[in-house]
């Protein structure tokens, strides 16, 4: 196995009224060939900003990458000229967005939008060949009567169908890496399950690597091989899915796991929550960014930001009190 994508010390800032504010801070992770890595955390933790940075789609002029590397194989995407990066985007690396109604053009027919990837990255194809490719791809992602859907507008399709169109668009050129940014959030539970199963099948068929962004640890357990837990722009913990669920080593990860609804609770049991909220990007606490919500917080946590520490093979956590936290869990 080799790393298809490596993110090294990536830092991203946004220009606010108060000045330049770091929203993603020195994060590191890699994606191996054929594996699925989950990025998990509450809203506002930096997951989507990380994905947009990898894709080169940060909103301008407010957002900018201020440090680090994004390596696709041996190519640092951050140093490429705009035209070369555009040639790679949608070809070797693609993205499925959270809400297809905002990602799809409402005044263009589905066939026109789906065919754009072929026109851009396979200019040798004529219009008939592109139409055939579009119909074949729509059929592969489970869209009935695909030749008829080519002339439809986005608003004429259901939410599940629109998301299948987004998946087809992302897979048109068989990318090495697919980024899926909460692709099931706006869908009902039944359709969510269908989309997740479709993504699993397509990954197996195409042999691609996947970065799956979600706040749902249940989805992480079902789809992913490794997981990166983000909090307030930094990585709190990184591990295999089995290790993370079996033995988390960060209080934030533990809080997320405890928040999962369980079947064995009584009807009147209160759901476990993490008190407080993710700090806004302009109001980050000093020291550990989780210290104002953490039961283990002390003066060290409030003064010093923890660095990532090795727990075991491919397992790291950024916590000052790993041993104390682990001892209390066992006790």
Legacy VTK file of the C-alpha trace (Angstrom):
# vtk DataFile Version 3.0
C-alpha trace
ASCII
DATASET POLYDATA
POINTS 331 float
0.000 0.000 0.000
1.181 3.528 -0.757
-0.170 6.983 -0.004
-2.253 8.358 -2.850
-2.818 11.647 -1.012
-0.816 13.215 1.809
-1.755 16.357 3.702
1.271 17.752 5.521
1.137 20.622 8.042
-1.796 22.212 6.211
-2.831 25.596 7.591
-5.700 27.696 6.252
-6.654 31.232 7.245
-9.647 33.478 6.595
-9.617 37.253 6.455
-12.138 38.589 8.975
-12.820 42.067 10.315
-10.496 41.272 13.217
-7.721 40.266 10.802
-6.318 36.991 9.489
-7.621 34.033 11.536
-6.346 30.450 11.356
-9.246 28.027 10.792
-7.205 24.903 9.980
-3.948 24.594 11.885
-1.047 22.311 10.892
-3.019 19.158 10.188
-1.482 15.941 8.880
-3.082 12.819 7.455
-2.692 10.470 4.509
-4.943 8.317 2.362
-3.691 4.962 1.107
-4.640 3.359 -2.192
-8.173 1.957 -2.036
-8.905 2.975 1.558
-11.584 5.221 3.044
-10.511 7.828 5.588
-13.208 9.535 7.622
-12.986 13.162 8.738
-15.318 13.546 11.705
-16.238 16.310 14.117
-18.983 18.764 14.955
-19.969 21.515 12.549
-17.349 24.260 12.541
-14.375 21.959 13.206
-12.713 22.585 9.826
-13.654 19.429 7.933
-15.158 21.090 4.859
-12.492 23.815 4.791
-9.876 21.053 4.699
-11.653 19.423 1.748
-11.998 22.701 -0.139
-8.297 23.392 0.450
-7.349 20.014 -1.013
-9.561 20.702 -4.039
-8.333 24.284 -4.495
-11.858 25.633 -4.039
-11.489 27.917 -1.023
-13.705 31.003 -1.299
-11.653 33.933 -2.562
-10.375 36.358 -1.490
-11.244 35.583 2.141
-9.764 32.073 2.368
-6.169 31.155 1.703
-3.747 28.337 2.400
-0.925 29.802 4.486
1.256 26.731 4.960
1.820 23.070 4.294
1.556 20.680 1.369
-1.155 18.640 -0.351
0.602 15.837 -2.216
-1.272 13.832 -4.851
1.335 11.191 -5.458
4.487 13.290 -5.843
2.668 16.431 -7.031
2.172 19.255 -4.534
-1.217 20.609 -5.572
-0.646 23.851 -3.687
2.275 24.866 -5.906
0.613 24.145 -9.260
-0.405 26.964 -11.601
-4.174 27.448 -11.776
-4.558 25.847 -15.207
-2.677 22.670 -14.226
-4.584 22.375 -10.978
-7.868 22.718 -12.830
-6.802 19.927 -15.182
-6.280 17.621 -12.175
-9.446 18.702 -10.360
-12.345 16.622 -11.614
-9.928 14.205 -13.271
-7.587 12.628 -10.709
-9.396 14.063 -7.685
-13.122 14.814 -7.441
-15.621 15.936 -4.839
-19.265 15.251 -3.981
-20.821 18.243 -2.271
-23.219 18.239 0.652
-26.232 19.810 -1.043
-26.711 18.990 -4.731
-29.323 21.707 -5.270
-26.698 24.363 -4.612
-23.952 22.486 -6.507
-25.986 21.794 -9.652
-26.809 24.600 -12.077
-30.615 25.060 -11.863
-30.959 26.350 -15.452
-28.912 23.659 -17.212
-30.174 20.207 -18.104
-28.637 17.218 -16.342
-27.047 15.863 -19.523
-25.243 19.125 -20.179
-23.817 19.264 -16.647
-22.839 15.610 -16.506
-21.155 15.820 -19.900
-18.962 18.740 -18.832
-16.348 16.480 -17.232
-15.993 14.501 -20.447
-15.747 17.657 -22.565
-13.087 19.107 -20.274
-10.953 16.035 -19.605
-11.609 13.900 -22.692
-11.851 16.424 -25.536
-11.372 13.694 -28.140
-14.949 12.452 -27.515
-17.681 13.717 -29.836
-21.205 14.585 -28.647
-22.635 11.133 -29.384
-19.852 9.411 -27.440
-20.344 11.807 -24.501
-24.085 11.092 -24.462
-23.410 7.356 -24.373
-20.929 7.811 -21.516
-23.459 9.895 -19.568
-26.237 7.332 -20.010
-23.923 4.506 -18.968
-22.741 6.395 -15.892
-26.270 7.343 -14.817
-27.312 3.724 -15.165
-24.321 2.643 -13.032
-25.330 4.940 -10.163
-28.882 3.590 -10.178
-30.867 6.223 -12.060
-33.838 4.636 -13.882
-34.483 5.526 -17.537
-31.187 7.456 -17.744
-31.624 8.451 -21.397
-34.825 10.288 -20.433
-33.237 11.988 -17.404
-30.584 13.655 -19.569
-33.073 16.357 -20.561
-34.340 16.956 -17.010
-33.519 19.983 -14.862
-32.270 19.494 -11.279
-35.558 20.604 -9.694
-37.382 17.842 -11.567
-35.435 15.129 -9.713
-35.783 13.901 -6.126
-33.091 14.631 -3.565
-31.759 11.094 -3.824
-31.633 11.283 -7.630
-29.813 14.624 -7.513
-27.210 13.160 -5.197
-26.760 10.204 -7.560
-26.168 12.719 -10.364
-23.490 14.407 -8.221
-21.837 11.031 -7.642
-21.920 10.290 -11.377
-20.333 13.667 -12.140
-17.567 13.064 -9.593
-16.807 9.612 -10.991
-16.946 10.494 -14.698
-13.168 10.362 -15.115
-12.543 7.562 -12.576
-10.541 9.686 -10.116
-7.790 8.371 -7.864
-9.323 10.198 -4.886
-12.962 11.017 -4.172
-13.893 13.504 -1.444
-17.452 13.075 -0.174
-18.540 16.035 1.983
-21.514 14.820 4.037
-23.250 13.508 0.906
-26.206 12.012 2.813
-27.018 14.855 5.229
-30.056 16.181 3.351
-31.535 12.734 2.621
-33.976 10.555 4.556
-32.650 7.469 6.318
-33.654 4.968 3.622
-32.065 6.986 0.828
-28.969 7.565 2.995
-28.455 3.818 3.286
-28.818 3.401 -0.481
-26.273 6.150 -1.226
-23.758 4.722 1.262
-24.097 1.272 -0.251
-23.667 2.755 -3.740
-20.471 4.541 -2.686
-19.114 1.316 -1.204
-19.825 -0.580 -4.423
-18.319 2.118 -6.628
-15.170 2.324 -4.537
-14.720 -1.431 -4.874
-15.370 -1.333 -8.630
-13.139 1.661 -9.367
-10.411 0.981 -6.785
-10.369 4.610 -5.713
-9.480 6.154 -2.367
-12.178 8.070 -0.478
-12.165 10.878 2.072
-15.570 10.783 3.744
-16.566 13.863 5.746
-19.338 13.499 8.315
-20.442 14.262 11.863
-22.005 10.783 12.095
-19.762 8.206 13.750
-22.208 5.474 12.778
-21.416 6.159 9.122
-17.695 6.200 9.947
-17.977 2.743 11.525
-19.774 1.395 8.478
-17.642 2.841 5.689
-14.166 3.816 6.848
-10.905 2.051 7.576
-9.219 4.971 9.336
-10.595 8.084 10.992
-9.342 11.603 11.703
-11.163 13.436 14.508
-11.053 17.227 14.083
-11.843 19.896 16.653
-11.638 23.665 16.133
-9.290 23.390 13.173
-6.871 20.864 14.642
-6.669 17.076 14.730
-7.619 15.716 18.149
-7.094 12.030 17.379
-6.193 9.792 14.461
-6.568 5.984 14.436
-7.997 2.961 12.692
-11.763 2.723 13.078
-11.454 -0.389 15.256
-8.945 1.211 17.644
-10.889 4.467 17.866
-14.191 2.814 18.763
-12.604 0.263 21.065
-10.202 2.549 22.919
-10.416 6.317 22.247
-7.588 8.392 23.704
-9.021 11.901 23.587
-11.878 13.295 25.714
-13.488 14.844 22.630
-13.540 11.504 20.811
-15.007 9.879 23.907
-17.692 12.558 24.016
-18.609 11.964 20.384
-18.849 8.214 20.950
-20.960 8.658 24.097
-23.340 10.898 22.129
-24.348 8.077 19.768
-27.939 6.989 20.586
-28.080 3.405 21.820
-30.802 0.768 21.555
-30.350 -0.453 25.153
-31.321 2.852 26.824
-34.667 3.271 28.574
-37.353 5.351 26.847
-36.930 8.319 29.222
-33.133 8.281 29.274
-31.486 11.557 28.325
-29.019 11.506 25.459
-25.415 12.146 26.432
-24.080 15.436 25.081
-20.846 17.415 25.114
-21.564 20.613 27.004
-20.892 23.897 25.243
-20.151 24.431 21.561
-17.224 24.528 19.154
-15.597 27.978 19.579
-15.930 30.421 16.706
-12.780 30.852 14.663
-12.137 34.320 16.064
-12.517 33.258 19.704
-10.329 30.199 20.146
-9.252 29.534 23.750
-5.572 29.548 24.648
-3.915 26.193 25.235
-5.892 23.113 24.266
-8.822 24.191 22.115
-11.108 21.707 23.880
-10.185 22.810 27.407
-13.353 24.828 28.095
-15.535 21.755 27.419
-13.295 19.059 28.893
-13.716 17.405 32.305
-9.965 16.739 32.457
-8.928 20.349 31.877
-6.384 21.918 34.245
-3.909 24.796 34.166
-1.596 22.945 31.763
-4.455 22.495 29.287
-5.374 26.170 29.573
-1.828 27.390 28.961
-0.217 24.938 26.542
-1.509 23.466 23.281
-0.898 19.677 23.224
1.050 18.088 20.393
0.147 14.778 18.759
1.505 11.786 20.677
1.891 8.209 19.498
-0.379 5.743 21.298
0.460 2.710 19.204
0.657 1.645 15.605
-1.139 4.284 13.513
-2.839 5.789 16.578
-2.152 9.349 17.756
-3.859 11.759 20.133
-3.344 15.422 21.045
-4.034 15.376 24.790
-1.862 16.322 27.779
-3.505 13.715 29.993
-3.729 10.565 27.901
-2.621 8.302 30.768
-5.024 9.889 33.282
-7.888 9.798 30.789
-7.234 6.133 30.000
-6.959 5.206 33.693
-10.326 6.817 34.518
-11.988 5.009 31.619
-10.670 1.667 32.834
-11.576 2.460 36.417
LINES 1 332
331 0 1 2 3 4 5 6 7 8 9 10 11 12 13 14 15 16 17 18 19 20 21 22 23 24 25 26 27 28 29 30 31 32 33 34 35 36 37 38 39 40 41 42 43 44 45 46 47 48 49 50 51 52 53 54 55 56 57 58 59 60 61 62 63 64 65 66 67 68 69 70 71 72 73 74 75 76 77 78 79 80 81 82 83 84 85 86 87 88 89 90 91 92 93 94 95 96 97 98 99 100 101 102 103 104 105 106 107 108 109 110 111 112 113 114 115 116 117 118 119 120 121 122 123 124 125 126 127 128 129 130 131 132 133 134 135 136 137 138 139 140 141 142 143 144 145 146 147 148 149 150 151 152 153 154 155 156 157 158 159 160 161 162 163 164 165 166 167 168 169 170 171 172 173 174 175 176 177 178 179 180 181 182 183 184 185 186 187 188 189 190 191 192 193 194 195 196 197 198 199 200 201 202 203 204 205 206 207 208 209 210 211 212 213 214 215 216 217 218 219 220 221 222 223 224 225 226 227 228 229 230 231 232 233 234 235 236 237 238 239 240 241 242 243 244 245 246 247 248 249 250 251 252 253 254 255 256 257 258 259 260 261 262 263 264 265 266 267 268 269 270 271 272 273 274 275 276 277 278 279 280 281 282 283 284 285 286 287 288 289 290 291 292 293 294 295 296 297 298 299 300 301 302 303 304 305 306 307 308 309 310 311 312 313 314 315 316 317 318 319 320 321 322 323 324 325 326 327 328 329 330
